[in-house]
Amino acid sequence: MTLAGLLSSLRITGKKLGDQTVLLFGAGEAATGIADLIVLAMVREGIPEETARRKCWLMDSKGLVVRSRNDLADNKLAYAHEHEPLPDLFSAVQALRPTALIGASGKSSAFTQAVLSTMAAYNEHPIVFALSNPTSQSECTAEECYQFTDGRAIFASGSPFPEVRMKERTITPGQANNAYVFPGIGLGVIASGARRVTEEMFYEAAKALAGEVTPADLAMGRIYPGLDRVREVSAVIATAVAQVAFKKELATVEEPPNVLGWLESLMYVPDYASYV
């Protein structure tokens, strides 16, 4: 979900993924998993893996994750870069000047006015994802993000937020909801009989989801398709996942001529009319 949101955001900023500096606020398994997939995507763009890793930074409860620290869990070591220790998010944003700030901390209101306005000072369209659930633990609200970035931020959240009115524009926040990807990934894996679920499948799922975002979605400020399209989008994601299984010889069934049509035929339809 996060990678898909980043890829969609780049259609607004006009930049490449490899141009980004990503600061993840939170350094648990979710944050490092997000970072790993971003690195994989950057490598696919032709960036050396070590260079890609240096573009991703983590912050935990003790500050910026840097190499000089001796209290780091194993999952953080790949993102422990050479830098002076920094104690808080504001100082990290000032020093690193990230283009994307991703919250996976469960710490409510961590994206303060100072943090958000500084992101906006360094970026024409700062990417701000406040992904922690539930709403009470979101790093900021949609309204706060738009207000403190003069409406220029590209925002997504884990919890739903209402539309925000900014001057003459109504902005629809994007929701990074796993409901977009879980059904499609599951369908693609199960239908193909894949022996393993690989990172490449998640990468292709993210690309497929980003590809379903329309210009109309982006004009509204939304970097994911409408949830009313989730069934249609799920079939596209399932196709991308299944095609990885077929291509990498991980599937245990024969590849059909029309993968999308085959997967659509396998999707459950809750039609109760025949029982009335």
PyMOL commands that set and color helices and strands:
alter all, ss='L'
color gray80, all
select helices_A, chain A and resi 2-13+17-19+29-44+49-54+74-79+89-96+113-122+135-137+142-148+178-180+182-192+199-211+215-219+227-247+259-266+273-275
alter helices_A, ss='H'
color red, helices_A
select strands_A, chain A and resi 22-25+56-60+63-64+100-103+127-130+154-157+164-166+169-171+174-175
alter strands_A, ss='S'
color yellow, strands_A
deselect
rebuild
show_as cartoon
